[in-house]
Amino acid sequence: MVVPVLAAVLVVAAAAVLVVGILAATHRLRRNRVIGVRTSWTMARVDSFRRANRVAAPAFVAAGVVGVGAGTAAVLAPTTAAGVTLLVVGLVGLVTLLGVGGSVGARYAEADRVETLEAESRASGPCTLGQESEEPADACGTTAGACGGACALCPRAGAAAGEEDG
């Protein structure tokens, strides 16, 4: 009696994961605080949330398929031992694939964050956020990187940048 109930719970949970994976793959998963790949970067930008979840979607779909398949097979299993084994295998597969999908999505989001910040810092001027220089002072007269990009507003920084370009 316990195996069919646990199998039903597994099937429902796996079906929810399958739906999330399909929504993520089709870019229809809305940014939220409950499901999907949620990092500080993906929660800050809708486009990053959608891209990170799209990358994770195949693992989410696979997790849902494994869970639904194992839960269904557990209900149809001829013995209780076989049903319990299928439940355990399905649950482990579901959790493992969810972890893989989340990890892949988070790594993609981090790469997207680094790429975006590098592109923004190249456009901001001579001072870049988070990059320290070995020189004690930059064109603004502060320690390099300490201004966090505000040197783009400094007239001396603009003159120095113009000299380097010319």
DSSP file (Angstrom, degrees, kcal/mol; ACC not computed):
  #  RESIDUE AA STRUCTURE BP1 BP2  ACC     N-H-->O    O-->H-N    N-H-->O    O-->H-N    TCO  KAPPA ALPHA  PHI   PSI    X-CA   Y-CA   Z-CA
    1    1 A M     >        0   0    0      0, 0.0     4,-1.0     0, 0.0     0, 0.0   0.000 360.0 360.0 360.0 -31.6    0.0    0.0    0.0
    2    2 A V  H  >  +     0   0    0      1,-0.2     4,-2.5     2,-0.2     5,-0.3   0.884 360.0  60.4 -72.5 -38.7    2.9    2.4    0.7
    3    3 A V  H  > S+     0   0    0      1,-0.2     4,-2.7     2,-0.2     5,-0.2   0.912 103.4  48.6 -60.5 -46.4    4.6    1.9   -2.7
    4    4 A P  H  > S+     0   0    0      0, 0.0     4,-2.2     0, 0.0    -1,-0.2   0.885 112.3  49.5 -62.9 -35.6    1.7    3.1   -4.8
    5    5 A V  H  X S+     0   0    0     -4,-1.0     4,-2.0     2,-0.2    -2,-0.2   0.945 114.1  44.2 -67.1 -46.5    1.3    6.2   -2.6
    6    6 A L  H  X S+     0   0    0     -4,-2.5     4,-2.4     1,-0.2    -1,-0.2   0.869 112.6  53.5 -64.8 -36.1    5.0    7.0   -2.8
    7    7 A A  H  X S+     0   0    0     -4,-2.7     4,-2.6    -5,-0.3    -1,-0.2   0.898 107.7  50.5 -64.7 -40.0    5.0    6.3   -6.6
    8    8 A A  H  X S+     0   0    0     -4,-2.2     4,-2.4     2,-0.2    -2,-0.2   0.900 110.0  49.9 -64.4 -40.1    2.1    8.7   -7.0
    9    9 A V  H  X S+     0   0    0     -4,-2.0     4,-2.5     2,-0.2     5,-0.2   0.924 111.6  48.8 -62.9 -44.0    4.0   11.4   -5.2
   10   10 A L  H  X S+     0   0    0     -4,-2.4     4,-2.8     1,-0.2     5,-0.2   0.912 111.1  49.9 -62.0 -43.0    7.1   10.8   -7.3
   11   11 A V  H  X S+     0   0    0     -4,-2.6     4,-2.4     2,-0.2    -2,-0.2   0.914 111.9  47.4 -63.6 -43.1    5.0   10.9  -10.5
   12   12 A V  H  X S+     0   0    0     -4,-2.4     4,-2.0     2,-0.2    -2,-0.2   0.934 114.9  45.6 -64.7 -45.7    3.4   14.2   -9.5
   13   13 A A  H  X S+     0   0    0     -4,-2.5     4,-2.0     1,-0.2    -2,-0.2   0.920 114.9  47.8 -63.6 -43.5    6.7   15.8   -8.5
   14   14 A A  H  X S+     0   0    0     -4,-2.8     4,-2.6    -5,-0.2    -1,-0.2   0.873 108.8  54.0 -66.5 -36.6    8.4   14.6  -11.7
   15   15 A A  H  X S+     0   0    0     -4,-2.4     4,-2.3    -5,-0.2    -1,-0.2   0.893 107.6  51.1 -64.0 -38.3    5.5   15.8  -13.8
   16   16 A A  H  X S+     0   0    0     -4,-2.0     4,-2.2     2,-0.2    -2,-0.2   0.914 111.1  47.8 -63.4 -42.2    5.9   19.3  -12.3
   17   17 A V  H  X S+     0   0    0     -4,-2.0     4,-2.5     2,-0.2    -2,-0.2   0.894 110.2  53.0 -64.7 -39.9    9.7   19.2  -13.1
   18   18 A L  H  X S+     0   0    0     -4,-2.6     4,-2.2     2,-0.2    -2,-0.2   0.912 109.2  48.3 -61.8 -43.6    8.9   18.0  -16.6
   19   19 A V  H  X S+     0   0    0     -4,-2.3     4,-2.7     2,-0.2    -2,-0.2   0.911 111.0  50.7 -63.6 -42.9    6.5   21.0  -17.1
   20   20 A V  H  X S+     0   0    0     -4,-2.2     4,-2.6     1,-0.2    -2,-0.2   0.918 110.4  50.4 -61.2 -42.9    9.1   23.4  -15.8
   21   21 A G  H  X S+     0   0    0     -4,-2.5     4,-2.3    39,-0.2    -2,-0.2   0.900 111.5  47.1 -62.2 -41.4   11.7   21.9  -18.2
   22   22 A I  H  X S+     0   0    0     -4,-2.2     4,-1.6     2,-0.2     6,-0.2   0.921 112.9  48.7 -67.4 -43.0    9.3   22.3  -21.1
   23   23 A L  H  <>S+     0   0    0     -4,-2.7     5,-2.8     1,-0.2     6,-1.0   0.906 112.7  48.7 -62.1 -40.7    8.5   25.9  -20.1
   24   24 A A  H ><5S+     0   0    0     -4,-2.6     3,-1.3     4,-0.2    -2,-0.2   0.897 108.7  53.1 -66.1 -40.2   12.2   26.7  -19.8
   25   25 A A  H 3<5S+     0   0    0     -4,-2.3    -1,-0.2     1,-0.3    -2,-0.2   0.818 112.8  44.1 -65.2 -30.3   13.0   25.2  -23.1
   26   26 A T  T 3<5S-     0   0    0     -4,-1.6    -1,-0.3    -5,-0.1    -2,-0.2   0.264 113.2-116.1 -98.6  11.7   10.4   27.3  -24.9
   27   27 A H  T < 5S+     0   0    0     -3,-1.3    -3,-0.2    23,-0.2    -2,-0.1   0.772  85.8 115.6  60.1  28.2   11.3   30.5  -23.0
   28   28 A R      < +     0   0    0     -5,-2.8     2,-0.7    -6,-0.2    -4,-0.2   0.407  36.8 108.5-106.0   0.8    7.9   30.6  -21.3
   29   29 A L        -     0   0    0     -6,-1.0     2,-0.2    -7,-0.1    24,-0.1  -0.698  65.8-140.3 -79.7 117.5    9.1   30.1  -17.8
   30   30 A R        -     0   0    0     -2,-0.7     2,-0.2     1,-0.1    -2,-0.1  -0.490  25.8 -95.4 -79.8 148.0    8.6   33.4  -16.0
   31   31 A R        +     0   0    0     -2,-0.2     2,-0.3     2,-0.1    -1,-0.1  -0.425  62.7 151.6 -62.6 130.0   11.2   34.7  -13.6
   32   32 A N        -     0   0    0      3,-0.4    -3,-0.0    -2,-0.2    -1,-0.0  -0.917  54.6-116.2-152.9 173.1   10.1   33.8  -10.1
   33   33 A R  S    S+     0   0    0     -2,-0.3     3,-0.1     1,-0.1    -2,-0.1   0.215 103.5  51.2-102.3  13.8   11.5   33.0   -6.7
   34   34 A V  S    S+     0   0    0      1,-0.3     2,-0.3     0, 0.0     4,-0.1   0.780 105.4  29.4-117.4 -48.5   10.4   29.3   -6.5
   35   35 A I  S    S+     0   0    0      2,-0.1    -3,-0.4   -15,-0.0    -1,-0.3  -0.831  90.9  30.1-122.7 156.5   11.4   27.4   -9.6
   36   36 A G  S    S-     0   0    0     -2,-0.3     2,-0.7    -3,-0.1   -15,-0.0  -0.356 102.4 -31.9  96.9-177.8   14.1   27.5  -12.2
   37   37 A V        -     0   0    0     12,-0.2     2,-0.6    -2,-0.1    16,-0.1  -0.697  64.3-175.4 -79.6 114.0   17.8   28.5  -12.0
   38   38 A R        +     0   0    0     -2,-0.7     2,-0.3    -4,-0.1    -2,-0.1  -0.871  17.3 146.6-121.3  97.9   17.8   31.3   -9.4
   39   39 A T     >  -     0   0    0     -2,-0.6     4,-2.2     1,-0.0     5,-0.2  -0.723  63.0-100.5-114.7 172.4   21.1   33.1   -8.9
   40   40 A S  H  > S+     0   0    0     -2,-0.3     4,-0.9     1,-0.2     5,-0.1   0.880 124.5  48.4 -61.6 -34.8   21.6   36.7   -8.0
   41   41 A W  H  > S+     0   0    0      2,-0.2     4,-1.3     1,-0.2     3,-0.3   0.918 111.9  46.5 -72.7 -43.3   22.4   37.4  -11.7
   42   42 A T  H  4 S+     0   0    0      1,-0.2     7,-0.5     2,-0.2    -2,-0.2   0.825 112.3  51.4 -70.5 -28.5   19.4   35.6  -13.1
   43   43 A M  H  < S+     0   0    0     -4,-2.2    -1,-0.2     1,-0.2    -2,-0.2   0.733 109.0  52.0 -77.4 -20.4   17.1   37.2  -10.6
   44   44 A A  H  < S+     0   0    0     -4,-0.9     2,-0.4    -3,-0.3    -2,-0.2   0.742 114.7  40.2 -84.5 -24.4   18.4   40.6  -11.6
   45   45 A R     X  -     0   0    0     -4,-1.3     4,-2.0     1,-0.1    -1,-0.2  -0.985  62.3-154.7-133.7 125.8   17.9   40.2  -15.3
   46   46 A V  H  > S+     0   0    0     -2,-0.4     4,-2.4     1,-0.2     5,-0.2   0.910  98.3  52.5 -63.4 -43.8   15.0   38.6  -17.1
   47   47 A D  H  > S+     0   0    0      1,-0.2     4,-2.3     2,-0.2    -1,-0.2   0.872 109.6  49.0 -63.9 -36.5   17.0   37.8  -20.2
   48   48 A S  H  > S+     0   0    0      2,-0.2     4,-2.7    -7,-0.2     5,-0.3   0.883 109.6  52.7 -68.7 -38.1   19.7   36.0  -18.1
   49   49 A F  H  X S+     0   0    0     -4,-2.0     4,-2.1    -7,-0.5   -12,-0.2   0.935 111.9  45.4 -60.8 -46.3   17.0   34.1  -16.3
   50   50 A R  H  X S+     0   0    0     -4,-2.4     4,-1.9     2,-0.2    -2,-0.2   0.917 115.0  46.3 -65.7 -43.5   15.5   32.8  -19.5
   51   51 A R  H  X S+     0   0    0     -4,-2.3     4,-2.0     2,-0.2    -2,-0.2   0.926 112.9  48.8 -67.1 -43.9   18.8   31.9  -21.1
   52   52 A A  H  X S+     0   0    0     -4,-2.7     4,-1.6     1,-0.2    -1,-0.2   0.894 113.9  46.7 -63.4 -39.7   20.1   30.1  -18.0
   53   53 A N  H  X S+     0   0    0     -4,-2.1     4,-1.1    -5,-0.3    -1,-0.2   0.823 108.4  55.5 -72.9 -30.3   16.9   28.1  -17.7
   54   54 A R  H  < S+     0   0    0     -4,-1.9    -2,-0.2     2,-0.2    -1,-0.2   0.887 108.2  49.0 -67.1 -37.2   17.0   27.3  -21.4
   55   55 A V  H  < S+     0   0    0     -4,-2.0     4,-0.3     1,-0.2    -2,-0.2   0.876 115.5  43.9 -67.0 -37.2   20.4   25.8  -21.0
   56   56 A A  H >X S+     0   0    0     -4,-1.6     4,-1.9     1,-0.2     3,-0.6   0.618  90.6  91.6 -81.6 -13.3   19.2   23.8  -17.9
   57   57 A A  H 3X S+     0   0    0     -4,-1.1     4,-2.9     1,-0.2     5,-0.3   0.846  78.2  56.2 -57.2 -42.7   16.0   22.7  -19.6
   58   58 A P  H 3> S+     0   0    0      0, 0.0     4,-2.4     0, 0.0    -1,-0.2   0.905 110.5  45.9 -59.2 -38.6   17.2   19.4  -21.2
   59   59 A A  H <> S+     0   0    0     -3,-0.6     4,-2.4    -4,-0.3    -2,-0.2   0.885 112.5  51.0 -69.3 -37.3   18.3   18.2  -17.7
   60   60 A F  H  X S+     0   0    0     -4,-1.9     4,-2.2     2,-0.2   -39,-0.2   0.922 111.7  46.9 -64.8 -43.3   15.0   19.3  -16.2
   61   61 A V  H  X S+     0   0    0     -4,-2.9     4,-2.5     2,-0.2    -2,-0.2   0.921 112.5  49.9 -64.2 -43.5   13.1   17.5  -18.9
   62   62 A A  H  X S+     0   0    0     -4,-2.4     4,-2.7    -5,-0.3     5,-0.2   0.897 109.2  52.3 -62.3 -39.8   15.2   14.3  -18.5
   63   63 A A  H  X S+     0   0    0     -4,-2.4     4,-2.4     1,-0.2    -1,-0.2   0.916 110.6  48.1 -61.8 -42.7   14.7   14.5  -14.7
   64   64 A G  H  X S+     0   0    0     -4,-2.2     4,-2.6     2,-0.2     5,-0.2   0.903 112.0  48.4 -64.4 -41.8   10.9   14.7  -15.2
   65   65 A V  H  X S+     0   0    0     -4,-2.5     4,-2.6     2,-0.2     5,-0.2   0.918 112.3  48.7 -65.6 -43.5   10.9   11.8  -17.7
   66   66 A V  H  X S+     0   0    0     -4,-2.7     4,-2.7     2,-0.2     5,-0.2   0.931 114.2  46.3 -62.1 -45.4   13.0    9.6  -15.3
   67   67 A G  H  X S+     0   0    0     -4,-2.4     4,-2.5    -5,-0.2     5,-0.2   0.923 114.6  45.2 -65.0 -45.3   10.8   10.4  -12.4
   68   68 A V  H  X S+     0   0    0     -4,-2.6     4,-2.4     2,-0.2     5,-0.2   0.923 115.7  48.2 -64.5 -43.6    7.5    9.8  -14.2
   69   69 A G  H  X S+     0   0    0     -4,-2.6     4,-2.4    -5,-0.2    -2,-0.2   0.925 114.2  44.9 -63.3 -45.2    8.9    6.6  -15.8
   70   70 A A  H  X S+     0   0    0     -4,-2.7     4,-2.2    -5,-0.2    -1,-0.2   0.898 114.1  49.6 -67.8 -39.8   10.2    5.2  -12.5
   71   71 A G  H  X S+     0   0    0     -4,-2.5     4,-1.6    -5,-0.2    -2,-0.2   0.908 113.0  46.3 -64.8 -41.5    7.0    6.1  -10.6
   72   72 A T  H  X S+     0   0    0     -4,-2.4     4,-1.6    -5,-0.2    -2,-0.2   0.914 113.5  48.6 -66.5 -43.1    4.8    4.5  -13.2
   73   73 A A  H  X S+     0   0    0     -4,-2.4     4,-0.7    -5,-0.2    -2,-0.2   0.852 106.9  57.2 -65.9 -33.8    7.0    1.4  -13.3
   74   74 A A  H  < S+     0   0    0     -4,-2.2     3,-0.5     1,-0.2    -1,-0.2   0.883 106.2  49.3 -65.1 -37.6    6.9    1.2   -9.5
   75   75 A V  H  < S+     0   0    0     -4,-1.6    -1,-0.2     1,-0.2    -2,-0.2   0.884 115.7  43.5 -66.8 -37.4    3.1    1.1   -9.5
   76   76 A L  H  < S+     0   0    0     -4,-1.6    -1,-0.2    -5,-0.1    -2,-0.2   0.475  86.3 122.8 -87.7  -2.2    3.2   -1.7  -12.1
   77   77 A A     <  -     0   0    0     -4,-0.7     6,-0.1    -3,-0.5    -3,-0.0  -0.320  62.3-136.7 -64.2 141.1    6.0   -3.7  -10.5
   78   78 A P  S    S+     0   0    0      0, 0.0     2,-0.3     0, 0.0    -1,-0.1   0.772  83.6  36.0 -72.4 -25.4    5.1   -7.3   -9.6
   79   79 A T  S  > S-     0   0    0      1,-0.1     4,-1.9     0, 0.0     5,-0.1  -0.872  77.8-122.5-126.7 160.5    6.7   -7.2   -6.2
   80   80 A T  H  > S+     0   0    0     -2,-0.3     4,-2.7     2,-0.2     5,-0.2   0.876 112.3  55.8 -66.6 -37.9    7.1   -4.7   -3.4
   81   81 A A  H  > S+     0   0    0      1,-0.2     4,-2.3     2,-0.2    -1,-0.2   0.909 108.7  47.0 -63.0 -42.2   10.9   -5.0   -3.5
   82   82 A A  H  > S+     0   0    0      2,-0.2     4,-2.4     1,-0.2    -1,-0.2   0.895 112.2  51.0 -66.3 -39.3   11.0   -4.2   -7.2
   83   83 A G  H  X S+     0   0    0     -4,-1.9     4,-2.2     2,-0.2    -2,-0.2   0.909 110.9  47.5 -63.4 -43.3    8.6   -1.2   -6.6
   84   84 A V  H  X S+     0   0    0     -4,-2.7     4,-2.5     2,-0.2    -2,-0.2   0.911 111.6  51.2 -65.2 -41.6   10.8    0.2   -3.8
   85   85 A T  H  X S+     0   0    0     -4,-2.3     4,-2.7     1,-0.2     5,-0.2   0.925 110.7  48.2 -61.3 -44.8   13.9   -0.3   -6.0
   86   86 A L  H  X S+     0   0    0     -4,-2.4     4,-2.7     1,-0.2    -1,-0.2   0.887 110.7  51.9 -63.6 -38.6   12.3    1.6   -8.8
   87   87 A L  H  X S+     0   0    0     -4,-2.2     4,-2.6     2,-0.2    -2,-0.2   0.927 111.8  45.8 -62.4 -44.9   11.2    4.4   -6.5
   88   88 A V  H  X S+     0   0    0     -4,-2.5     4,-2.7     2,-0.2     5,-0.2   0.934 114.6  47.1 -64.9 -46.0   14.7    4.8   -5.1
   89   89 A V  H  X S+     0   0    0     -4,-2.7     4,-2.6     1,-0.2    -2,-0.2   0.916 114.0  48.4 -62.2 -43.1   16.3    4.8   -8.6
   90   90 A G  H  X S+     0   0    0     -4,-2.7     4,-2.5    -5,-0.2    -2,-0.2   0.907 112.9  47.2 -63.6 -42.5   13.7    7.2   -9.8
   91   91 A L  H  X S+     0   0    0     -4,-2.6     4,-2.6     2,-0.2     5,-0.2   0.921 113.7  47.3 -66.5 -43.8   14.1    9.6   -6.9
   92   92 A V  H  X S+     0   0    0     -4,-2.7     4,-2.7     2,-0.2     5,-0.2   0.921 114.2  48.0 -63.3 -43.4   17.9    9.5   -7.2
   93   93 A G  H  X S+     0   0    0     -4,-2.6     4,-2.5    -5,-0.2     5,-0.3   0.911 112.1  49.7 -62.8 -42.4   17.7   10.1  -10.9
   94   94 A L  H  X S+     0   0    0     -4,-2.5     4,-2.0    -5,-0.2    -2,-0.2   0.945 115.2  42.2 -61.2 -49.9   15.3   13.0  -10.5
   95   95 A V  H  X S+     0   0    0     -4,-2.6     4,-2.2     2,-0.2    -2,-0.2   0.901 115.1  50.4 -67.5 -41.0   17.4   14.7   -7.8
   96   96 A T  H  X S+     0   0    0     -4,-2.7     4,-2.4    -5,-0.2    -2,-0.2   0.938 112.4  45.6 -63.6 -47.2   20.7   14.1   -9.7
   97   97 A L  H  X S+     0   0    0     -4,-2.5     4,-2.6    -5,-0.2    -1,-0.2   0.855 111.1  53.5 -67.3 -33.9   19.4   15.4  -13.0
   98   98 A L  H  X S+     0   0    0     -4,-2.0     4,-2.6    -5,-0.3    -1,-0.2   0.915 110.1  48.6 -63.7 -41.3   17.9   18.4  -11.2
   99   99 A G  H  X S+     0   0    0     -4,-2.2     4,-2.5     2,-0.2    -2,-0.2   0.904 111.2  49.5 -63.7 -42.1   21.3   19.1   -9.7
  100  100 A V  H  X S+     0   0    0     -4,-2.4     4,-2.7     2,-0.2     5,-0.2   0.936 112.6  47.5 -62.5 -46.7   23.0   18.8  -13.0
  101  101 A G  H  X S+     0   0    0     -4,-2.6     4,-2.5     1,-0.2    -2,-0.2   0.917 113.3  47.6 -61.8 -44.1   20.6   21.2  -14.7
  102  102 A G  H  X S+     0   0    0     -4,-2.6     4,-2.4     2,-0.2    -1,-0.2   0.898 113.1  48.7 -63.4 -40.3   20.9   23.7  -11.9
  103  103 A S  H  X S+     0   0    0     -4,-2.5     4,-2.5     2,-0.2    -2,-0.2   0.921 112.8  46.8 -66.3 -44.5   24.6   23.5  -11.9
  104  104 A V  H  X S+     0   0    0     -4,-2.7     4,-2.3     2,-0.2    -2,-0.2   0.925 114.4  47.9 -63.4 -44.3   24.8   23.9  -15.7
  105  105 A G  H  X S+     0   0    0     -4,-2.5     4,-2.4    -5,-0.2    -2,-0.2   0.900 112.3  48.8 -63.8 -40.9   22.4   26.8  -15.6
  106  106 A A  H  X S+     0   0    0     -4,-2.4     4,-2.2     2,-0.2    -2,-0.2   0.890 111.2  49.9 -67.2 -39.1   24.2   28.6  -12.8
  107  107 A R  H  X S+     0   0    0     -4,-2.5     4,-2.2     2,-0.2    -2,-0.2   0.896 111.5  49.2 -66.4 -38.4   27.6   28.2  -14.6
  108  108 A Y  H  X S+     0   0    0     -4,-2.3     4,-2.5     2,-0.2    -2,-0.2   0.917 110.2  51.0 -64.4 -42.4   26.1   29.6  -17.7
  109  109 A A  H  X S+     0   0    0     -4,-2.4     4,-2.4     2,-0.2    -2,-0.2   0.893 109.8  50.1 -62.6 -39.5   24.6   32.5  -15.7
  110  110 A E  H  X S+     0   0    0     -4,-2.2     4,-2.5     2,-0.2    -1,-0.2   0.914 111.0  48.4 -65.7 -42.6   28.0   33.2  -14.2
  111  111 A A  H  X S+     0   0    0     -4,-2.2     4,-2.4     1,-0.2    -2,-0.2   0.896 112.2  50.0 -63.2 -39.3   29.7   33.2  -17.6
  112  112 A D  H  X S+     0   0    0     -4,-2.5     4,-2.6     2,-0.2    -2,-0.2   0.896 110.1  50.8 -64.0 -40.6   27.0   35.5  -18.9
  113  113 A R  H  X S+     0   0    0     -4,-2.4     4,-2.7     2,-0.2     5,-0.2   0.933 111.7  46.4 -63.1 -46.9   27.6   37.8  -15.9
  114  114 A V  H  X S+     0   0    0     -4,-2.5     4,-2.4     1,-0.2     5,-0.2   0.923 114.3  47.9 -62.8 -44.7   31.3   38.0  -16.5
  115  115 A E  H  X S+     0   0    0     -4,-2.4     4,-2.2     2,-0.2    -1,-0.2   0.915 113.7  47.1 -63.2 -43.4   30.9   38.6  -20.2
  116  116 A T  H  X S+     0   0    0     -4,-2.6     4,-2.4     2,-0.2    -2,-0.2   0.920 113.1  47.8 -65.6 -44.5   28.3   41.3  -19.6
  117  117 A L  H  X S+     0   0    0     -4,-2.7     4,-2.4     2,-0.2    -1,-0.2   0.877 111.4  50.9 -66.3 -36.7   30.3   43.1  -16.9
  118  118 A E  H  X S+     0   0    0     -4,-2.4     4,-2.1    -5,-0.2    -1,-0.2   0.916 111.3  48.3 -65.0 -41.9   33.5   43.0  -19.1
  119  119 A A  H  X S+     0   0    0     -4,-2.2     4,-1.2     1,-0.2    -2,-0.2   0.906 113.6  47.1 -64.6 -40.7   31.5   44.5  -22.0
  120  120 A E  H  X S+     0   0    0     -4,-2.4     4,-0.8     1,-0.2    -2,-0.2   0.873 111.6  50.4 -68.7 -36.5   30.1   47.2  -19.8
  121  121 A S  H  X S+     0   0    0     -4,-2.4     4,-0.7     1,-0.2     3,-0.4   0.852 106.2  55.4 -72.8 -32.7   33.5   48.0  -18.2
  122  122 A R  H  < S+     0   0    0     -4,-2.1     3,-0.3     1,-0.2    -1,-0.2   0.856 110.9  46.1 -64.4 -33.0   35.1   48.3  -21.7
  123  123 A A  H  < S+     0   0    0     -4,-1.2    -1,-0.2     1,-0.2    -2,-0.2   0.650 101.1  68.6 -82.9 -14.5   32.6   50.9  -22.6
  124  124 A S  H  < S-     0   0    0     -4,-0.8    -1,-0.2    -3,-0.4     3,-0.2   0.708 103.4-108.4 -83.8 -18.8   32.8   52.9  -19.4
  125  125 A G     <  -     0   0    0     -4,-0.7    -1,-0.3    -3,-0.3    27,-0.1  -0.873  58.2 -28.1 127.8-162.0   36.3   54.3  -19.8
  126  126 A P  S    S+     0   0    0      0, 0.0     2,-0.4     0, 0.0    -1,-0.1   0.782 115.0  68.0 -69.8 -28.7   39.8   53.9  -18.4
  127  127 A C        -     0   0    0     -3,-0.2     2,-0.4    22,-0.2    25,-0.1  -0.771  68.1-164.4 -93.1 135.1   38.7   52.7  -14.9
  128  128 A T    >   -     0   0    0     -2,-0.4     3,-1.3     3,-0.3     2,-0.3  -0.951  25.3-108.4-121.2 141.7   37.1   49.3  -14.7
  129  129 A L  T 3  S+     0   0    0     -2,-0.4     3,-0.1     1,-0.2    17,-0.1  -0.458  99.1   5.0 -67.6 126.2   35.2   47.9  -11.8
  130  130 A G  T 3  S+     0   0    0     15,-0.5     2,-0.6    -2,-0.3    -1,-0.2   0.407  97.7 115.6  85.3  -2.7   37.0   45.2   -9.9
  131  131 A Q    <   -     0   0    0     -3,-1.3     2,-0.3    14,-0.1    -3,-0.3  -0.896  49.2-157.8-105.3 124.2   40.3   45.4  -11.8
  132  132 A E        -     0   0    0     -2,-0.6     2,-0.3    -3,-0.1    13,-0.1  -0.763   5.1-148.0 -98.5 144.0   43.3   46.5   -9.8
  133  133 A S        -     0   0    0     -2,-0.3    11,-0.1    11,-0.3     5,-0.0  -0.781  18.1-132.9-107.8 153.6   46.4   47.9  -11.4
  134  134 A E  S    S+     0   0    0     -2,-0.3    -1,-0.1     3,-0.0    -2,-0.0   0.699  84.6  93.9 -76.1 -18.9   50.0   47.6  -10.2
  135  135 A E  S    S-     0   0    0      1,-0.1     9,-0.6     2,-0.0    -2,-0.2  -0.495  79.3-133.9 -72.8 143.1   50.4   51.4  -10.7
  136  136 A P  S    S+     0   0    0      0, 0.0     2,-0.3     0, 0.0    -1,-0.1   0.757  83.8  21.9 -72.3 -22.5   49.8   53.4   -7.6
  137  137 A A        -     0   0    0      6,-0.2     6,-0.2     2,-0.0     2,-0.1  -0.991  64.2-152.9-144.2 149.9   47.6   56.0   -9.3
  138  138 A D    >   -     0   0    0      4,-2.1     3,-1.7    -2,-0.3    19,-0.0  -0.372  52.7 -73.1-106.6-167.4   45.5   56.3  -12.4
  139  139 A A  T 3  S+     0   0    0      1,-0.3    17,-0.1    -2,-0.1    20,-0.1   0.725 130.0  55.9 -63.7 -22.0   44.6   59.4  -14.4
  140  140 A C  T 3  S-     0   0    0      2,-0.2    -1,-0.3    16,-0.1     3,-0.1   0.575 114.4-112.8 -86.4  -9.7   42.2   60.6  -11.7
  141  141 A G  S <  S+     0   0    0     -3,-1.7     2,-0.3     1,-0.4    -2,-0.1   0.637  82.5 108.3  87.0  13.8   44.8   60.6   -9.0
  142  142 A T  S    S-     0   0    0      1,-0.1    -4,-2.1     0, 0.0    -1,-0.4  -0.721  84.0 -77.6-113.4 169.1   43.2   57.7   -7.0
  143  143 A T    >   -     0   0    0     -2,-0.3     3,-2.0    -6,-0.2     4,-0.4  -0.423  66.0 -88.5 -65.7 143.4   44.4   54.2   -6.7
  144  144 A A  T 3  S+     0   0    0     -9,-0.6   -11,-0.3     1,-0.3    -1,-0.1  -0.241 109.6   7.8 -59.0 133.9   43.5   52.2   -9.7
  145  145 A G  T >  S+     0   0    0    -13,-0.1     3,-1.0    -3,-0.1   -15,-0.5   0.242  97.4 106.9  83.3 -13.8   40.1   50.6   -9.7
  146  146 A A  T <  S+     0   0    0     -3,-2.0    -2,-0.1     1,-0.2    -1,-0.1   0.763  72.1  60.1 -70.4 -23.5   39.1   52.4   -6.5
  147  147 A C  T >  S-     0   0    0     -4,-0.4     3,-1.2   -19,-0.1    -1,-0.2   0.647  98.0-137.7 -80.6 -13.2   36.7   54.7   -8.3
  148  148 A G  T <  S-     0   0    0     -3,-1.0   -19,-0.2     1,-0.3    -2,-0.1   0.842  73.6 -41.9  63.1  34.6   34.6   51.8   -9.6
  149  149 A G  T >  S+     0   0    0    -21,-0.2     3,-1.4   -28,-0.0    -1,-0.3   0.348 110.3 115.8  95.9  -6.2   34.3   53.3  -13.1
  150  150 A A  G X   +     0   0    0     -3,-1.2     3,-2.0     1,-0.3     4,-0.3   0.645  56.9  81.9 -71.6 -12.6   33.7   56.9  -12.0
  151  151 A C  G >  S+     0   0    0      1,-0.3     3,-1.3     2,-0.2    -1,-0.3   0.710  72.7  76.5 -64.8 -18.1   37.0   57.9  -13.7
  152  152 A A  G <  S+     0   0    0     -3,-1.4    -1,-0.3     1,-0.3    -2,-0.2   0.747  94.7  51.0 -62.5 -20.7   35.1   58.0  -16.9
  153  153 A L  G <  S+     0   0    0     -3,-2.0    -1,-0.3    -4,-0.1    -2,-0.2   0.582  88.1 101.0 -89.2 -11.8   33.7   61.3  -15.6
  154  154 A C    <>  -     0   0    0     -3,-1.3     4,-1.8    -4,-0.3     3,-0.2  -0.603  67.0-146.7 -78.5 126.3   37.2   62.7  -14.8
  155  155 A P  H  > S+     0   0    0      0, 0.0     4,-1.9     0, 0.0    -1,-0.1   0.860  99.6  53.8 -61.7 -34.9   38.5   65.2  -17.4
  156  156 A R  H  > S+     0   0    0      1,-0.2     4,-2.4     2,-0.2     5,-0.2   0.871 106.1  52.9 -68.6 -34.5   42.1   64.0  -16.9
  157  157 A A  H  > S+     0   0    0     -6,-0.3     4,-2.5    -3,-0.2    -1,-0.2   0.897 108.6  49.8 -66.2 -39.6   41.1   60.4  -17.5
  158  158 A G  H  X S+     0   0    0     -4,-1.8     4,-2.1     2,-0.2    -1,-0.2   0.893 111.6  48.3 -65.8 -39.2   39.4   61.3  -20.8
  159  159 A A  H  X S+     0   0    0     -4,-1.9     4,-1.8     2,-0.2    -2,-0.2   0.898 112.5  48.7 -66.1 -40.6   42.5   63.2  -21.9
  160  160 A A  H  X S+     0   0    0     -4,-2.4     4,-1.7     1,-0.2    -2,-0.2   0.897 111.6  49.0 -67.2 -39.3   44.7   60.3  -20.9
  161  161 A A  H  X S+     0   0    0     -4,-2.5     4,-1.9     1,-0.2    -1,-0.2   0.877 109.4  53.2 -66.7 -37.3   42.5   57.9  -22.8
  162  162 A G  H  X S+     0   0    0     -4,-2.1     4,-1.6     1,-0.2    -1,-0.2   0.865 106.9  52.1 -65.8 -35.9   42.6   60.2  -25.9
  163  163 A E  H  < S+     0   0    0     -4,-1.8    -1,-0.2     1,-0.2    -2,-0.2   0.881 109.4  49.5 -66.2 -38.0   46.4   60.2  -25.8
  164  164 A E  H  < S+     0   0    0     -4,-1.7    -2,-0.2     1,-0.2    -1,-0.2   0.876 112.1  47.8 -70.0 -35.8   46.5   56.4  -25.7
  165  165 A D  H  <        0   0    0     -4,-1.9    -1,-0.2     1,-0.2    -2,-0.2   0.838 360.0 360.0 -72.5 -32.4   44.1   56.0  -28.6
  166  166 A G     <        0   0    0     -4,-1.6    -1,-0.2    -5,-0.2    -2,-0.2   0.455 360.0 360.0 -82.4 360.0   45.9   58.6  -30.8
